[in-house]
Amino acid sequence: ITSAWRPITMLVFVVIIANNFILAPYLDSFFDLGLFLDIPDQMWSLLQLGVTGYIGGRSAEKVMKEYKKKPSD
């Protein structure tokens, strides 16, 4: 689980955002349920940092893998 904490964290954020902007408004329109979860500013900052770092890290991994495959001159 130690290697999967970043994807799990990002998935939790995706679930919270999907709940607030897709699921909760839909259910509220039919059943008048208040399932909205507060998202603090720190969470938005962490989400931005996490997405940027995750995408940047994956891109760097792929570039380095291709760089290692090339024969040195």
C-alpha positions as a printed NumPy array, in Angstrom:
array([[  0.   ,   0.   ,   0.   ],
       [  2.961,   2.343,   0.456],
       [  3.489,   2.554,  -3.3  ],
       [ -0.194,   3.237,  -3.966],
       [ -0.816,   6.111,  -1.553],
       [ -0.611,   8.816,  -4.229],
       [ -3.213,   7.248,  -6.532],
       [ -5.451,   6.455,  -3.564],
       [ -5.218,  10.064,  -2.346],
       [ -6.068,  11.4  ,  -5.803],
       [ -9.022,   8.997,  -6.069],
       [-10.384,  10.196,  -2.73 ],
       [-10.2  ,  13.771,  -4.009],
       [-11.955,  12.759,  -7.233],
       [-14.744,  11.072,  -5.251],
       [-15.265,  14.169,  -3.084],
       [-15.335,  16.484,  -6.099],
       [-17.637,  14.138,  -8.049],
       [-19.94 ,  14.006,  -5.034],
       [-20.094,  17.789,  -4.691],
       [-20.502,  18.707,  -8.342],
       [-22.229,  15.694,  -9.918],
       [-23.882,  13.346,  -7.434],
       [-25.098,  15.75 ,  -4.706],
       [-26.812,  18.249,  -7.064],
       [-28.48 ,  15.388,  -8.936],
       [-29.772,  13.708,  -5.77 ],
       [-30.743,  17.06 ,  -4.274],
       [-32.933,  17.853,  -7.274],
       [-34.888,  14.614,  -6.822],
       [-34.828,  13.846,  -3.102],
       [-33.847,  17.14 ,  -1.4  ],
       [-30.815,  15.551,   0.25 ],
       [-27.922,  17.645,   1.51 ],
       [-24.903,  15.481,   0.724],
       [-22.545,  18.354,  -0.025],
       [-19.094,  18.027,   1.589],
       [-17.151,  21.163,   2.474],
       [-13.867,  21.454,   0.611],
       [-11.372,  23.61 ,   2.503],
       [ -8.947,  25.852,   0.631],
       [ -6.033,  23.704,   1.809],
       [ -7.564,  20.679,   0.096],
       [ -7.805,  22.563,  -3.212],
       [ -4.157,  23.566,  -2.867],
       [ -3.158,  19.993,  -2.06 ],
       [ -5.197,  18.728,  -5.007],
       [ -3.499,  21.161,  -7.389],
       [ -0.08 ,  20.244,  -6.055],
       [ -0.894,  16.537,  -6.17 ],
       [ -2.197,  16.594,  -9.733],
       [  0.739,  18.691, -10.915],
       [  3.249,  16.486,  -9.121],
       [  1.581,  13.259, -10.172],
       [  1.384,  14.22 , -13.845],
       [  4.876,  15.717, -13.805],
       [  6.31 ,  12.694, -12.015],
       [  4.746,  10.215, -14.422],
       [  5.979,  12.235, -17.393],
       [  9.495,  12.358, -15.963],
       [  9.434,   8.578, -15.402],
       [  8.475,   7.958, -19.029],
       [ 11.109,  10.377, -20.351],
       [ 13.826,   8.773, -18.239],
       [ 12.782,   5.296, -19.349],
       [ 13.122,   6.341, -23.001],
       [ 16.393,   8.151, -22.29 ],
       [ 17.888,   5.001, -20.75 ],
       [ 16.908,   2.936, -23.812],
       [ 18.901,   5.124, -26.236],
       [ 22.448,   3.958, -26.897],
       [ 25.104,   6.406, -25.719],
       [ 27.313,   8.012, -28.356]])
